[in-house]
Amino acid sequence: MEKAYMLISCEIGEEQSLSDQLQQIPEVKNCLITYGSYDVVAEFVTDTPAQMNEVITNKIRKFQKIRSTITLRVTN
């Protein structure tokens, strides 16, 4: 099992919309709106590292309103 947290900066006023969209991705287990340098924190889990890369590059980073991301992979 692979687990990661993604810190996301998005366009102003798009936090709730982005959070709602992220929660539609099956691998996203939790999504929190925050205040400060990052607007949303998403927790996601996959079975393999390849699936993790797929989620990051082909699902999450494709959202138009995202300005930047930082991914923090968790080791067990």
Secondary structure, 3 states (H helix, E strand, C coil): CEEEEEEEEECCCCHHHHHHHHCCCCCEEEEEECCCCCCEEEEEEECCHHHHHHHHHHHHCCCCCEEEEEEEEECC
